[in-house]
Amino acid sequence: MEIERIWQHDNLYWHTMSRATPRQGYMLYTNPALPQRYDPNHAGHFRLQSDADAQDAIHDIIAFYDALGFDSVAYVDHRATPATLAPLLVHHGFVPRTEWGITDLMVLDSFLPPVHNPRITVNTVISEQDAHEWAMLNEPNPHSSPAVMYALGREEIASPSVCGYLARIDGIVAGRCLRYTDAGISRIEAVFVAEHLRRHGVARQLVAQAIADATIHSELVYLFATYDYHAAILYQSLGMRTHVHNATVTYVRPYQEPT
């Protein structure tokens, strides 16, 4: 099934920036170099058979991440099983972080290329300087220092399966994104434009280039977008369509010091 292929691909994507530890019916992802970040440090891809399996998995997740001194984090996608997984997580002290917005899974229907803006150029990340500039472009984050965000950026584009893109407007570095391609599927990720250079069409040209390249290499192109944000409207204008509303929810159990 197409949607399940995407979730399998999502699992592969997390391998690019973390160590993936397979369990029976779920995965544990870790990157100790990025201890503050939930994106590489979380459990996910839950395909458990029963409530008892879910209970055992939750206990394992807590013990695993507690041993590292990390918050226990579970990414629960819309196909996760059993259906009681979410309430079981809550019962064990996990809290759904819905304040971050609702995540929609969008899949390319038919690519609609934008009108080219001669002020904007988009190039792939090739040199060390490119990689540095890519990683320097980050949204200010109240939970992670600039150094951690920079390290995350370097991790995100280190894999040979990842292609980074840098956009410039009038020669000034303005935005970045990446394309992860494997098994005939591409994911567009990490889209960001510097705040003072927004509303000039940079994101449109940037994502359009990534999608255009993805259509050459892949039969299926997808991304995740926060519902009801400007970005989702942009993606729709390029031919992306929402296939799953509220596709994944993040549950967090804060780390508790041993007593």
DANORZI-V114223 format. One line per field, one symbol per residue. phi: phi as a letter, one per 30 degrees, with the letter a starting at -180 (. if undefined). burial: 1 if it has 24 or more other C-alpha atoms within 12 Angstrom, else 0. A space follows every 10 residues. Layout:
# DANORZI-V114223
phi: ???
burial: ???
This chain:
# DANORZI-V114223
phi: .eddddddde ddedddbadc cdcdjabccb bddbddcddc cacahdbcca ddddeddddd dddddddcic ddbbccddcd bdddeedddd ecjdbdcddd jcccccbdcb dcddddcddc bbbddbcdde dddddddbde bdcbdedddd ddedddcddd dcccbccbbh icdbaaabbc bahibbbcbh dabeedcdib iddddddddd deddddcbcb bbacbdeice dddedddcjd bdcbdhdabc cbcedcddc
burial: 0000011111 1111111111 1000011111 1101111111 1111111100 0001101101 1101100001 1111111111 1100110110 0101110000 0111111100 1010000001 1111100001 1111111100 0000000111 1111111100 1111111110 0011111111 1100111111 1111000001 1111111111 1111100011 1111111000 1101111111 1111011111 111000000
